[in-house]
Amino acid sequence: NPGLKKMQASLKKVDCIVEVHDARIPLTGRNPMFEEALGVRPHLLVLNKMDLADLTNKQRIMRQLEQQRIQNVLFTDCLRERDVNVKKIVPAVTELIQKSDRFHRTENLEYCLMVIGVPNVGKSSLINAMRRMYLKKGKASRVGGEPGITRAVLTKIQVNVIAMLTIFSLADSALERTILDHLVGEEVIADYLLFTLNKQQKFDYVDRYQLGEPCDDVQTVLKKIAVNLGKTQKVKAITGVGDVNILMPNYSAAAYDFIRTFRKGELGKVMLD
């Protein structure tokens, strides 16, 4: 993997690795190649999008992460203007670095982080939140809801003047083959989402789309969503009494809206692990 090779080549300049992941899937979905490729550097796992996660079983999650030998964990909401947990990152990283053997970087007063993570977990949002907090500056990295927005591979971004902290920002496209929704199938994703919401008794979707009651049939739900959103189209149907115009729901458009609404946190807090 060319991205991992670039990361390994840059490790001699790196004091600590900050891995960003989605708080809704804290135990799964992380790239196992990271651990193999990045060696023994100090590691902080930042579980972002905590505002969208159901954290009622947070202690269970922490215990399971410890079983995976992950001890340094912070939950964040990087899009929040003043997230107190983002403020904990620099002290946590500084402590980890000071406790570690920096090898040939011992005399270097500048600390350097590498931010990694699978696509669409909030790496750019984290960097921008740290810049807002410490430098009172705006965005250094573009942010977007689609995989592959963080493009500048190994770009050095200044974060903290006081601690002389800089970050290597890494591109999603270089680290992992991004999987776009249409390659999996939006209706398949919508089906799994509906199953998960019903299993966890998260029925906000019923009110959101004026469905009347929960339903476990994705075709029925998507049809009602399409009608509710006006995502229908007229088609001609041949019958025994001639051609008849009927309204057909746009299932793909309905599935897209259902998935996007969930990702924005508008269908309630969910834990997928």
NUBAKE-434106 format. One record per residue (C-alpha): residue number from 1; residue in three letters; x, y, z. Coordinates in Angstrom, 3 decimals, m for minus. Layout:
% NUBAKE-434106
ATOM | NUM | ALA | X | Y | Z
...
***
This chain:
% NUBAKE-434106
ATOM | 1 | ASN | 0.000 | 0.000 | 0.000
ATOM | 2 | PRO | 1.692 | 3.257 | m1.149
ATOM | 3 | GLY | 0.000 | 5.316 | 1.582
ATOM | 4 | LEU | 1.289 | 3.078 | 4.360
ATOM | 5 | LYS | 4.784 | 3.137 | 2.833
ATOM | 6 | LYS | 4.751 | 6.953 | 2.928
ATOM | 7 | MET | 3.591 | 6.823 | 6.526
ATOM | 8 | GLN | 6.372 | 4.417 | 7.495
ATOM | 9 | ALA | 8.961 | 6.604 | 5.743
ATOM | 10 | SER | 7.789 | 9.612 | 7.768
ATOM | 11 | LEU | 7.815 | 7.838 | 11.140
ATOM | 12 | LYS | 11.332 | 9.007 | 12.002
ATOM | 13 | LYS | 9.895 | 12.551 | 12.228
ATOM | 14 | VAL | 6.873 | 11.487 | 14.307
ATOM | 15 | ASP | 6.623 | 11.438 | 18.123
ATOM | 16 | CYS | 3.031 | 10.289 | 18.551
ATOM | 17 | ILE | 0.236 | 8.819 | 16.429
ATOM | 18 | VAL | m3.302 | 10.140 | 16.844
ATOM | 19 | GLU | m5.809 | 7.706 | 15.350
ATOM | 20 | VAL | m9.273 | 9.147 | 14.717
ATOM | 21 | HIS | m12.262 | 6.830 | 14.546
ATOM | 22 | ASP | m16.069 | 7.026 | 14.643
ATOM | 23 | ALA | m17.442 | 6.748 | 18.212
ATOM | 24 | ARG | m20.462 | 4.833 | 16.895
ATOM | 25 | ILE | m18.202 | 1.898 | 15.913
ATOM | 26 | PRO | m15.441 | 2.058 | 18.546
ATOM | 27 | LEU | m14.530 | m1.634 | 18.418
ATOM | 28 | THR | m14.690 | m2.370 | 14.689
ATOM | 29 | GLY | m13.838 | m0.764 | 11.361
ATOM | 30 | ARG | m10.337 | 0.407 | 12.255
ATOM | 31 | ASN | m7.640 | m0.479 | 9.731
ATOM | 32 | PRO | m5.586 | m3.405 | 11.199
ATOM | 33 | MET | m2.680 | m2.485 | 8.899
ATOM | 34 | PHE | m2.091 | 0.688 | 10.944
ATOM | 35 | GLU | m0.930 | m1.239 | 13.998
ATOM | 36 | GLU | 1.435 | m3.427 | 11.974
ATOM | 37 | ALA | 2.880 | m0.569 | 9.952
ATOM | 38 | LEU | 3.318 | 2.115 | 12.575
ATOM | 39 | GLY | 5.435 | 0.264 | 15.095
ATOM | 40 | VAL | 5.881 | 1.247 | 18.712
ATOM | 41 | ARG | 5.138 | 4.992 | 18.622
ATOM | 42 | PRO | 2.905 | 6.376 | 21.418
ATOM | 43 | HIS | m0.720 | 6.076 | 20.297
ATOM | 44 | LEU | m3.872 | 8.037 | 21.197
ATOM | 45 | LEU | m7.260 | 6.817 | 19.947
ATOM | 46 | VAL | m9.702 | 9.696 | 19.427
ATOM | 47 | LEU | m13.292 | 8.480 | 19.106
ATOM | 48 | ASN | m14.935 | 11.357 | 17.279
ATOM | 49 | LYS | m18.625 | 12.134 | 16.611
ATOM | 50 | MET | m19.491 | 11.292 | 20.215
ATOM | 51 | ASP | m22.574 | 13.513 | 19.854
ATOM | 52 | LEU | m24.009 | 10.903 | 17.457
ATOM | 53 | ALA | m23.140 | 7.868 | 19.608
ATOM | 54 | ASP | m25.175 | 6.225 | 22.349
ATOM | 55 | LEU | m22.600 | 6.166 | 25.161
ATOM | 56 | THR | m24.729 | 4.568 | 27.871
ATOM | 57 | ASN | m22.344 | 1.567 | 27.783
ATOM | 58 | LYS | m19.164 | 3.639 | 27.648
ATOM | 59 | GLN | m17.449 | 1.660 | 30.448
ATOM | 60 | ARG | m18.029 | m1.612 | 28.582
ATOM | 61 | ILE | m16.466 | m0.070 | 25.473
ATOM | 62 | MET | m13.437 | 1.127 | 27.450
ATOM | 63 | ARG | m12.949 | m2.369 | 28.949
ATOM | 64 | GLN | m13.129 | m3.986 | 25.516
ATOM | 65 | LEU | m10.647 | m1.482 | 24.088
ATOM | 66 | GLU | m8.280 | m2.294 | 26.967
ATOM | 67 | GLN | m8.555 | m5.959 | 25.984
ATOM | 68 | GLN | m7.363 | m4.855 | 22.537
ATOM | 69 | ARG | m4.366 | m3.197 | 24.294
ATOM | 70 | ILE | m5.689 | 0.311 | 23.656
ATOM | 71 | GLN | m5.347 | 2.331 | 26.845
ATOM | 72 | ASN | m5.239 | 5.969 | 25.725
ATOM | 73 | VAL | m8.696 | 6.974 | 24.529
ATOM | 74 | LEU | m10.555 | 10.284 | 24.222
ATOM | 75 | PHE | m14.124 | 10.884 | 23.029
ATOM | 76 | THR | m14.640 | 14.104 | 21.037
ATOM | 77 | ASP | m17.132 | 16.145 | 19.054
ATOM | 78 | CYS | m14.796 | 18.126 | 16.800
ATOM | 79 | LEU | m17.549 | 20.108 | 15.100
ATOM | 80 | ARG | m18.645 | 21.601 | 18.400
ATOM | 81 | GLU | m17.286 | 25.134 | 18.774
ATOM | 82 | ARG | m15.661 | 24.561 | 22.197
ATOM | 83 | ASP | m15.395 | 20.839 | 22.848
ATOM | 84 | VAL | m13.681 | 20.384 | 26.226
ATOM | 85 | ASN | m12.378 | 16.987 | 25.132
ATOM | 86 | VAL | m10.470 | 18.455 | 22.171
ATOM | 87 | LYS | m8.666 | 20.577 | 24.752
ATOM | 88 | LYS | m7.418 | 17.362 | 26.416
ATOM | 89 | ILE | m5.613 | 16.115 | 23.285
ATOM | 90 | VAL | m2.461 | 18.264 | 23.540
ATOM | 91 | PRO | m1.856 | 17.511 | 27.270
ATOM | 92 | ALA | m2.502 | 13.781 | 26.647
ATOM | 93 | VAL | m0.149 | 13.675 | 23.675
ATOM | 94 | THR | 2.521 | 15.680 | 25.517
ATOM | 95 | GLU | 2.404 | 13.271 | 28.462
ATOM | 96 | LEU | 2.631 | 10.226 | 26.168
ATOM | 97 | ILE | 5.633 | 11.684 | 24.333
ATOM | 98 | GLN | 7.452 | 12.662 | 27.518
ATOM | 99 | LYS | 7.040 | 9.139 | 28.872
ATOM | 100 | SER | 8.373 | 7.558 | 25.679
ATOM | 101 | ASP | 11.862 | 7.056 | 24.256
ATOM | 102 | ARG | 12.170 | 9.600 | 21.443
ATOM | 103 | PHE | 15.395 | 8.004 | 20.158
ATOM | 104 | HIS | 17.219 | 10.449 | 17.824
ATOM | 105 | ARG | 14.543 | 13.164 | 18.362
ATOM | 106 | THR | 15.405 | 13.678 | 22.050
ATOM | 107 | GLU | 17.078 | 17.052 | 21.436
ATOM | 108 | ASN | 14.313 | 18.319 | 19.155
ATOM | 109 | LEU | 11.952 | 20.603 | 21.105
ATOM | 110 | GLU | 9.240 | 20.381 | 18.464
ATOM | 111 | TYR | 6.698 | 17.583 | 18.891
ATOM | 112 | CYS | 5.256 | 16.078 | 15.733
ATOM | 113 | LEU | 2.012 | 14.095 | 15.489
ATOM | 114 | MET | 0.677 | 11.908 | 12.719
ATOM | 115 | VAL | m3.117 | 11.898 | 12.345
ATOM | 116 | ILE | m4.453 | 8.694 | 10.808
ATOM | 117 | GLY | m7.818 | 6.976 | 10.408
ATOM | 118 | VAL | m10.141 | 5.354 | 7.911
ATOM | 119 | PRO | m12.194 | 7.692 | 5.689
ATOM | 120 | ASN | m14.930 | 10.001 | 6.951
ATOM | 121 | VAL | m14.236 | 9.813 | 10.702
ATOM | 122 | GLY | m13.302 | 13.484 | 11.200
ATOM | 123 | LYS | m9.523 | 13.786 | 10.782
ATOM | 124 | SER | m9.774 | 17.201 | 9.114
ATOM | 125 | SER | m12.354 | 18.330 | 11.674
ATOM | 126 | LEU | m9.975 | 17.367 | 14.484
ATOM | 127 | ILE | m7.061 | 19.305 | 12.986
ATOM | 128 | ASN | m9.259 | 22.351 | 12.377
ATOM | 129 | ALA | m10.683 | 22.180 | 15.924
ATOM | 130 | MET | m7.156 | 22.165 | 17.396
ATOM | 131 | ARG | m6.139 | 25.126 | 15.230
ATOM | 132 | ARG | m9.241 | 27.046 | 16.340
ATOM | 133 | MET | m8.473 | 26.311 | 19.969
ATOM | 134 | TYR | m4.755 | 27.098 | 20.030
ATOM | 135 | LEU | m4.038 | 29.417 | 17.111
ATOM | 136 | LYS | m7.453 | 31.119 | 16.842
ATOM | 137 | LYS | m7.263 | 30.349 | 13.122
ATOM | 138 | GLY | m9.728 | 28.805 | 10.713
ATOM | 139 | LYS | m9.565 | 25.730 | 8.583
ATOM | 140 | ALA | m6.286 | 24.204 | 7.426
ATOM | 141 | SER | m7.956 | 21.082 | 6.017
ATOM | 142 | ARG | m11.088 | 20.764 | 3.918
ATOM | 143 | VAL | m13.977 | 18.926 | 5.540
ATOM | 144 | GLY | m16.700 | 16.937 | 3.824
ATOM | 145 | GLY | m19.207 | 14.135 | 4.268
ATOM | 146 | GLU | m17.801 | 11.988 | 1.481
ATOM | 147 | PRO | m14.684 | 9.811 | 1.809
ATOM | 148 | GLY | m11.475 | 11.198 | 0.364
ATOM | 149 | ILE | m11.796 | 14.908 | 1.201
ATOM | 150 | THR | m8.497 | 15.128 | 3.147
ATOM | 151 | ARG | m6.204 | 15.179 | 0.137
ATOM | 152 | ALA | m2.857 | 16.733 | 1.043
ATOM | 153 | VAL | m0.592 | 13.785 | 1.826
ATOM | 154 | LEU | 1.953 | 14.446 | 4.560
ATOM | 155 | THR | 1.168 | 18.149 | 4.809
ATOM | 156 | LYS | 2.669 | 19.795 | 7.878
ATOM | 157 | ILE | 0.115 | 21.905 | 9.741
ATOM | 158 | GLN | 1.033 | 24.104 | 12.698
ATOM | 159 | VAL | m1.327 | 23.576 | 15.610
ATOM | 160 | ASN | 0.152 | 24.930 | 18.820
ATOM | 161 | VAL | 2.756 | 27.683 | 19.080
ATOM | 162 | ILE | 3.333 | 27.209 | 22.816
ATOM | 163 | ALA | 4.027 | 23.473 | 22.711
ATOM | 164 | MET | 5.567 | 23.749 | 19.210
ATOM | 165 | LEU | 3.238 | 21.017 | 18.037
ATOM | 166 | THR | 2.807 | 20.195 | 14.370
ATOM | 167 | ILE | 0.764 | 17.570 | 12.586
ATOM | 168 | PHE | 1.195 | 15.440 | 9.514
ATOM | 169 | SER | m2.176 | 15.347 | 7.785
ATOM | 170 | LEU | m2.650 | 12.203 | 5.712
ATOM | 171 | ALA | m4.946 | 11.619 | 2.762
ATOM | 172 | ASP | m7.831 | 9.176 | 3.022
ATOM | 173 | SER | m7.207 | 8.101 | m0.556
ATOM | 174 | ALA | m3.618 | 7.130 | 0.214
ATOM | 175 | LEU | m4.449 | 5.145 | 3.343
ATOM | 176 | GLU | m7.442 | 3.101 | 2.360
ATOM | 177 | ARG | m9.422 | 2.208 | m0.726
ATOM | 178 | THR | m12.490 | 4.316 | 0.001
ATOM | 179 | ILE | m15.857 | 2.566 | m0.353
ATOM | 180 | LEU | m18.539 | 4.853 | m1.718
ATOM | 181 | ASP | m22.169 | 4.161 | m0.886
ATOM | 182 | HIS | m23.185 | 3.423 | m4.467
ATOM | 183 | LEU | m20.630 | 0.604 | m4.669
ATOM | 184 | VAL | m22.250 | m1.183 | m1.743
ATOM | 185 | GLY | m25.779 | m0.210 | m2.723
ATOM | 186 | GLU | m27.685 | 2.527 | m0.920
ATOM | 187 | GLU | m30.772 | 0.332 | m0.516
ATOM | 188 | VAL | m28.655 | m2.386 | 1.125
ATOM | 189 | ILE | m27.199 | 0.178 | 3.554
ATOM | 190 | ALA | m30.707 | 1.545 | 4.233
ATOM | 191 | ASP | m31.954 | m1.991 | 4.964
ATOM | 192 | TYR | m29.198 | m2.571 | 7.527
ATOM | 193 | LEU | m29.772 | 0.880 | 9.040
ATOM | 194 | LEU | m33.498 | 0.176 | 9.442
ATOM | 195 | PHE | m32.717 | m3.200 | 11.072
ATOM | 196 | THR | m30.282 | m1.529 | 13.517
ATOM | 197 | LEU | m32.646 | 1.305 | 14.461
ATOM | 198 | ASN | m35.501 | m1.128 | 15.125
ATOM | 199 | LYS | m33.274 | m3.541 | 17.069
ATOM | 200 | GLN | m32.151 | m0.697 | 19.362
ATOM | 201 | GLN | m35.699 | 0.675 | 19.540
ATOM | 202 | LYS | m34.623 | 3.996 | 18.069
ATOM | 203 | PHE | m37.841 | 5.099 | 16.405
ATOM | 204 | ASP | m37.082 | 8.745 | 15.613
ATOM | 205 | TYR | m37.333 | 7.835 | 11.911
ATOM | 206 | VAL | m41.077 | 7.178 | 12.353
ATOM | 207 | ASP | m41.783 | 10.798 | 13.323
ATOM | 208 | ARG | m39.165 | 12.214 | 10.954
ATOM | 209 | TYR | m40.851 | 10.657 | 7.909
ATOM | 210 | GLN | m44.431 | 10.630 | 9.257
ATOM | 211 | LEU | m44.704 | 6.852 | 8.974
ATOM | 212 | GLY | m47.260 | 6.387 | 11.735
ATOM | 213 | GLU | m45.541 | 3.332 | 13.262
ATOM | 214 | PRO | m42.234 | 1.409 | 13.124
ATOM | 215 | CYS | m41.783 | m0.986 | 10.217
ATOM | 216 | ASP | m39.195 | m3.675 | 9.485
ATOM | 217 | ASP | m39.749 | m3.847 | 5.712
ATOM | 218 | VAL | m37.276 | m1.556 | 3.947
ATOM | 219 | GLN | m39.281 | m1.389 | 0.697
ATOM | 220 | THR | m42.363 | m0.179 | 2.560
ATOM | 221 | VAL | m40.331 | 2.388 | 4.508
ATOM | 222 | LEU | m38.488 | 3.692 | 1.434
ATOM | 223 | LYS | m41.745 | 3.941 | m0.514
ATOM | 224 | LYS | m43.307 | 6.060 | 2.248
ATOM | 225 | ILE | m40.153 | 8.201 | 2.520
ATOM | 226 | ALA | m40.164 | 8.788 | m1.256
ATOM | 227 | VAL | m43.817 | 9.840 | m1.226
ATOM | 228 | ASN | m43.252 | 12.021 | 1.853
ATOM | 229 | LEU | m40.315 | 13.794 | 0.151
ATOM | 230 | GLY | m42.017 | 14.054 | m3.223
ATOM | 231 | LYS | m39.391 | 11.754 | m4.755
ATOM | 232 | THR | m41.727 | 10.084 | m7.255
ATOM | 233 | GLN | m41.994 | 9.940 | m11.008
ATOM | 234 | LYS | m44.815 | 9.237 | m13.450
ATOM | 235 | VAL | m44.486 | 6.110 | m15.584
ATOM | 236 | LYS | m46.819 | 4.531 | m18.109
ATOM | 237 | ALA | m48.228 | 1.102 | m17.271
ATOM | 238 | ILE | m49.867 | m1.022 | m19.954
ATOM | 239 | THR | m53.151 | m2.522 | m18.741
ATOM | 240 | GLY | m56.070 | m4.365 | m20.337
ATOM | 241 | VAL | m57.948 | m1.081 | m20.646
ATOM | 242 | GLY | m55.072 | 0.927 | m22.132
ATOM | 243 | ASP | m52.078 | 2.879 | m20.871
ATOM | 244 | VAL | m52.321 | 4.274 | m17.341
ATOM | 245 | ASN | m50.019 | 6.813 | m15.675
ATOM | 246 | ILE | m48.904 | 5.683 | m12.226
ATOM | 247 | LEU | m46.578 | 7.231 | m9.647
ATOM | 248 | MET | m43.409 | 5.229 | m8.960
ATOM | 249 | PRO | m41.356 | 5.960 | m5.827
ATOM | 250 | ASN | m37.661 | 6.721 | m6.298
ATOM | 251 | TYR | m36.228 | 4.146 | m3.893
ATOM | 252 | SER | m32.603 | 5.249 | m4.399
ATOM | 253 | ALA | m33.384 | 8.881 | m3.559
ATOM | 254 | ALA | m35.338 | 7.782 | m0.481
ATOM | 255 | ALA | m32.476 | 5.513 | 0.667
ATOM | 256 | TYR | m29.965 | 8.341 | 0.145
ATOM | 257 | ASP | m32.027 | 10.723 | 2.295
ATOM | 258 | PHE | m32.531 | 8.062 | 5.007
ATOM | 259 | ILE | m28.778 | 7.350 | 5.216
ATOM | 260 | ARG | m27.749 | 11.014 | 5.084
ATOM | 261 | THR | m30.261 | 11.959 | 7.801
ATOM | 262 | PHE | m28.881 | 9.215 | 10.051
ATOM | 263 | ARG | m25.274 | 10.324 | 9.473
ATOM | 264 | LYS | m26.174 | 13.873 | 10.442
ATOM | 265 | GLY | m27.429 | 12.544 | 13.795
ATOM | 266 | GLU | m31.067 | 13.416 | 13.120
ATOM | 267 | LEU | m32.393 | 9.896 | 13.814
ATOM | 268 | GLY | m31.102 | 9.677 | 17.388
ATOM | 269 | LYS | m27.906 | 8.493 | 19.044
ATOM | 270 | VAL | m26.847 | 4.980 | 18.040
ATOM | 271 | MET | m24.079 | 2.523 | 18.924
ATOM | 272 | LEU | m23.332 | 0.116 | 16.060
ATOM | 273 | ASP | m20.860 | m2.111 | 17.974
***
